[in-house]
Amino acid sequence: MAAAEAEHRDIVIVGGGICGLATALALHRKGISSLVLERSDALRATGTAIGIQTNGWRALDQLRVGSKLRQTSLPLKGLGEARCLRRSVLLEALAGDLPSGTIRFGSRVLAIETDPQTSYPILWLHDGSVIKAKVVIGCDGVNSEVANFLDLRPPRMSPTCNVRGFTIYPDGHGYPHDFVTINHNRVFLGRIPLDDKSVYWFIARPWTHQDSTISKNSDLIKRSTVESMLGFPAEILEMIENSKPDSLSLTRTSYRAPWDVLFGSFRKGTATVAGDAMHVMGPFLGQGGSAALEDAIVLARCLVPSMTSLGHGELSRERIGGALDSYISERRMRLVRLSAKTYTIGSLLESTSLVAKLICILVIILFFRDRLGHTQYDCGRL
Ligand SMILES: Cc1cc2nc3c(=O)[nH]c(=O)nc-3n(C[C@H](O)[C@H](O)[C@H](O)COP(=O)(O)OP(=O)(O)OC[C@H]3O[C@@H](n4cnc5c(N)ncnc54)[C@H](O)[C@@H]3O)c2cc1C
């Protein structure tokens, strides 16, 4: 492809989800501008709500949006600082503090290459435009183009799918402000109240072939989910029946195995990945979003010193490469532990083999005895 009329940028972030916006805001707080390319035409809040735990709130405080967000959410009991946020509220808080023009909506990255002349990355967009960037950060989620460019193996498919929804109770739901989980017959349910009248819930259940055809039809998602939940309390089934149709989503669970995170090569030249693009994990710990926020803080902290007085030469490229290596090495073992814990809990819930279950229990006792230990992580100052 010929790169005529290319636009030149220092930092391009691919994807304007939680991770991309948090990374842009972290850089902005340190006085560094970036461009976020988001393929959707507006902020995309698929999943309706999200539980953020102590480690995620620490990162939000570093981004200076924690206090504002606490006013929109209720603390949940017994989990350290855990609260459930509407995804749209979280995304708007992150985007709202960015300088105008930082996010370019309707911009889909089709491919990335290394510029043979400069060795910096070139991005090819769906409308034929081309951007030459000094740094590319892939926050483009589970099917990441940037991860492809880094030659990372695609995330693995789990035998389960995730259904998420949101139910409003006009007269109040009466549930305590607890994160409730129920595991029955290989179906795992999480329920978190957002406020006194609304509840966010998610379910991991076995994936069936028909799920690939019903994911766009909210009635069918409801029906197949309720059918898979025989033996669950009636109030849970009613919660699913009464969920808002436009809040429902169904996706196959995908994950990067802990060993893929341990050995993954997360940098190529001056491009790297963060968030789900780097370490997508199952929903069993509810940590994907909080871990993405941690990535943003560590990445900005490592990258910013290398971005001052940038030239075009090899020295600049080496400085940026070194900064990205520091980010990856600081994140790697944290993410291996998180994905290993999620993987073990997921395997315990999903497996039908008694031996596999016993092995999982042993691993949990040996390595993950502290149920909330992972939420105590502090990603440090920005
Ligand atoms: C059922 C379920 C429940 C969950 N519950 C929780 C929870 O309670 N707490 C929690 O912390 N986490 C939870 N998670 C995980 C959490 O949702 C994710 O980890 C988080 O959204 C990842 O953010 P991200 O920005 O990395 O990716 P995404 O949110 O996927 O954002 C990626 C963005 O990139 C854009 N994009 C993709 N490709 C391109 C391209 N080529 N060009 C331009 N833009 C592109 C997309 O449009 C999107 O906006 C849950 C996940 C599931 C499946």
The ligand as an ORCA input file, in Angstrom:
! r2SCAN-3c Opt
* xyz 0 1
  C     -20.226    -10.677     30.891
  C     -19.124     -9.744     31.239
  C     -19.178     -9.066     32.451
  C     -18.133     -8.210     32.791
  N     -18.218     -7.556     33.965
  C     -17.193     -6.802     34.364
  C     -17.236     -6.160     35.609
  O     -18.206     -6.226     36.366
  N     -16.147     -5.429     35.978
  C     -15.048     -5.313     35.150
  O     -14.077     -4.657     35.536
  N     -15.015     -5.871     33.938
  C     -16.049     -6.615     33.529
  N     -16.009     -7.195     32.299
  C     -14.848     -6.971     31.415
  C     -14.865     -5.562     30.812
  O     -16.099     -5.319     30.178
  C     -13.729     -5.415     29.803
  O     -12.541     -5.925     30.354
  C     -13.498     -3.947     29.422
  O     -14.628     -3.411     28.800
  C     -12.301     -3.854     28.482
  O     -12.161     -2.533     28.022
  P     -11.308     -2.232     26.707
  O     -11.346     -0.768     26.547
  O      -9.986     -2.921     26.798
  O     -12.083     -2.968     25.530
  P     -13.524     -2.634     24.909
  O     -14.452     -2.187     25.989
  O     -13.908     -3.834     24.102
  O     -13.273     -1.407     23.947
  C     -12.628     -1.578     22.695
  C     -13.022     -0.408     21.812
  O     -12.241     -0.466     20.621
  C     -13.079     -0.201     19.509
  N     -12.462     -0.859     18.350
  C     -12.310     -2.192     18.158
  N     -11.661     -2.425     17.009
  C     -11.385     -1.218     16.460
  C     -10.728     -0.798     15.255
  N     -10.206     -1.698     14.396
  N     -10.629      0.524     15.001
  C     -11.139      1.447     15.875
  N     -11.788      1.100     17.012
  C     -11.893     -0.212     17.309
  C     -14.434     -0.779     19.903
  O     -15.495     -0.196     19.182
  C     -14.476     -0.439     21.390
  O     -15.059      0.813     21.648
  C     -17.033     -8.032     31.921
  C     -17.008     -8.691     30.693
  C     -18.032     -9.537     30.355
  C     -17.973    -10.219     29.017
*
